[in-house]
């Protein structure tokens, strides 16, 4: 299963990351996975406030 996690950054943009995790994954785990991926990249610092992130599942239709 894949999830999308949107993180607001200091440059005013939102960066969206795809996180592969099971359906019963905790939202906090999804957030920290995306946050650490962002931190390892070249982009401006993202907000580390959990409530500022948006998390939603990727749904596909067969």
Secondary structure, 3 states (H helix, E strand, C coil): CEEEEEEEECCCCEEEEEEECCCCCCHHHHHHHHHHHHHCCCCCCECCCHHHCEEEECCCCC
